Amino acid sequence: MDAGIPADAVEVGRIHGAWGVKGWIKVQPFASDPQALFASKRWFLKPPESAAAKPSASWPEVLRVSQAREQGDGIVAAIHDLNDRDAAEALRGGRIFVPRSSFPSAAHDEFYWVDLIGLAVFNREGALLGDVTGLIDTGAHSVLRVRPREAPAEASAESVERLIPFVGAYVDKVDLAARRIDVDWGVDY
């Protein structure tokens, strides 16, 4: 991460452009419940990853949020010192980060995806199935993407990963401190 961005910063959304004429921005959050964006009044900003989309002017490292609210399928926000549509439009494609420490506390048996990625997954027999590399949202529930540690680096994810529904029927225990998830899942599934 950059010097001014906290070490625990997590990318939570992207700027889709200007909203209105007074300098508000339209943000596409990565979560269906974007409370992390509402919980922080300081959003850290990085330019888009693609070279063609990078801005030519200086890019602000921090956006100080004065107002934010849900609008349709996204969020609109007023930013201090951003007063016109052109300035807001210049931030299009910007990647928004907030510190993980500013996320609202998850309820019992609820987890942020960012906290699950990298955890080791073991079955009831104690066999290591692999590590969580990501999750998929199916609408009904989330699905763990688990890649075996012994998988060849050149192997495609589709050919080696296990997809395990992240539901109580299959997940016995999540222990964030031990960096471990215990599941009811066979090694041959």
N, C-alpha and C positions, 0 to 999 in steps of 0.2 A: 504494500500500500504506500501511498504518498506520505510525506512527513506530516502533513496536517490532518490526514484522515486517521481516525482511531484504528488501532490494530484489530479490534473486534467488529469493524464495520462490515455490514452485509448489504449487498445490492438488493433493493426492495422494489424498484420501479424504474421506468424510463419516461423522459419528457417527450410527449407527442406533438408539442407545439404550443402556440398561443391560444388563449381562450378569452374572448372579448377584446376590448380595445384599451383596457387600463393596465395591461402588463401581467395579467394572470396567466398561469401556465396550466396545461392539461397534462396529467400524469397517468400512465397506465401502470397500476400496481401489479406486482407478481403474485400477490396473495388474494384469495377471494374475500378475506376479511383483513383489510389493510390497516389494522390498528397500529402497526409499527410506524407507519407514516404519520398518523395522527398523534402518536405518543411523543414525537420529537419535534421541537420547533427549529431545529438546525438540521438541514439535509446537506450531506456532503456530496459534491458533484464531481463526476469525471466525464470527460468527453466521450463521444461514441468510439467504439473500438475500430471501426473501419476508417481507413485513411481518407477516403473520399468524403466522409461525413464530418470530419473534424473541423472545428471552427477556425477561422483565420485570426479572429480577435482573441484577446486574453479571455480565459475561461475562469469564471469564479469558482473557488474551491468550496465555498460554503454558501448555501442559500438560507437566509433567515426567514422563516415562514411566519407571516402575520395572521393568515387565515387559511384553512383548508376544509374542504367538504366533499362528500361524494356527489358526483354528477354523472348520471347515466351509468356506464360500465367503468368509469374511471374516477379520478379525483381532480378537482381544480383547486389551485392554490394561489394566494397573493403572497408575493415575496417583497420584503423590504428593499428599497432602492431599485425596484424593477417597475417602471412606471408607464411603459408603452408597449404596444403590440409588437413592434419590431425587435425590441430588446428581448421580449419573451420568445419570439419566434427564433431568435438566434441561438437559443438553448435547445432547440429540437434535437432529439437523439441523446441528450445528456443522461448519464446513468446516475441514479440517486442511491446513496448509501446512508444507512443510519447505524449507530452503534448497537450491537446486540444487547448491551447492558440497558438500553433505553426501551427495549421491547416490553410490552405489558407482560406480567407474569401469566404463564399458562396455567390453566386449571389442572386439578389432579387428573392424571391419565391423559393429558393433552400435551403435545410436543410440537415444537417448531421443526420444520423439515431441516433447517440448517443445523439443528442439534443432532439429528439422526444420521446425517451423512458422515461416513467414516467409521460408524460403529461396527463392531464385529457381530456377526449373526451366528448363533449356535442352535442346534436342534436339541430335543429332549435327551438324546443319547450322548450329548456333549460334543458332537462332531461340528467342526467349524465349516459353515456353509460359504462364508466369504464376508465381504465388507459392503455396507450400503454405499452405493455410488450416486444414488439419486432416488427420487420418488416420482410416481405418476399419479395424477389426480383423475380418477374415472368418473367423478361426479358423485357416485354412491359412497366411495371410500378411497383412501390412498393405497398405493401399491409400492412396496419396497423393491428397488432394483438392487440385487445382490450379485456382486462379481466374485467368483472364487479367487483366492490369492494365488493359486497355482496355475491359473489360466495364462496362456501365452500372451505377451503384450500385443502381438499383432492380431490376435483373435478379435473378431467383431463382438460388440456387446450382445447382439442378438443371439450369437451362437453359444455363448457361455453363461450369460447372466440368468439368475433365477428371479422370477417375479412372485413375490409373496404378498398376499393381501394384508394390509396393516389394519387388521380387525381382531377383536378379542378371541375369535374362534381359532386363530393361528398364532397370535402373539401372546406369549405367556407373561413376559416381563421385559421392561425397558429399564436399564440401569445406566443412566447418563454418567454417573461418577465412575463406574467400572468400564464405560464405553462399550456396552454389550447389550444385545437384544437376544432373548431366548424365544424360540418359536417351535410350534408343533409342525415340523416339515421334514420330510425324508430326504436323504442325500440323493436318492434316485428320482426325485420329482422334477 
